[in-house]
Amino acid sequence: MAEEDIEKLNDLEDYESQINKFEDTKKNYSKLNRKKLEEELKELNQPDLEEEQQKLQNIESQVNDFIEKVAILNTRLENNKKLYKKIHSEYIELLESSKEIREIIAFSDVVSGKTENRKSLETYVQGYYLDLILVAGTKRLLQMTNDRYRFIRRDEKSKGGGLQGLEIEIHDIYLNSTRIISSLSGGELFLASLALALGLAEVIQNESGGISLETIFIDEGFGSLDAETLDIALTTLIDLQSYGRNIGIISHVSELKERIRPKVEVYSKDNYAKIKMTGI
């Protein structure tokens, strides 16, 4: 038993010796590492902590400014989105209203003649009725000119930018040419005027719901006519009377006095105007 205790004691001393040896080795290693680290640290520059702290604060300030700007931009973006929706909605409404406005303007241009053919609605309507008058007047003019002259309406653009479509010309069937009204002789011009007047009377009667123009007065113009033309004019007027119309002629031509029996003469006597009715 004593021998076993002695062996255990020897083992304990060995353990203690190993522990001491380990501790000595540890101390030596720590000294070496510490010395090595100290030498390495001597070679490094020691940072300025205050300077680094200031840099950190500056960076943090910039980050905060950036975050604030982002928040402002986000708010502005939301406001712009709302504004865009409002503007877009008003733009759609404006497009719809402008479409109606453009249609109104286009209609106004047509009515006022601001189109390529420069023909207003008023001119178009006048042209329509003028065509009716010219058709009716041409029937009379052909009768009075032995089928030589007929009325036509000039439809080309007028010079100087004026409205077109209301100019009357004469077509000479014998010469197969068109001429202006002013190129007619005095007698021919009278017959043309008479034919137009009769055509106008006929159109008014036809277009006025059955209104009857039973009486027509013609003032002057007969004095410029030669005997042949005067005879043609009177023949036409007498022919109209056969259709139940009363034709009144205001004139000083003596030949008319002889050929027209029912008449009213106005003359002067003793500084007074006198009236004499014969044939009535």
Secondary structure, 3 states (H helix, E strand, C coil): CHHHHHHHHHHHHHHHHHHHHHHHHHHHHHHHHHHHHHHHHHHCCCCCHHHHHHHHHHHHHHHHHHHHHHHHHHHHHHHHHHHHHHHHHHHHHHHHHHHHHHHHHHHHHHHHCCCCCCCCHHHHHHHHHHHHHHHHHHHHHHHHCCCCEEEEEECCCCHHHCCCCCEEEEEECCCCEEEEHHHCCHHHHHHHHHHHHHHHHHHHHHHCCCCCCCEEEEECCHHHCCHHHHHHHHHHHHHHHCCCCEEEEECCCHHHHHHCCCEEEEEEECCEEEEEEECC
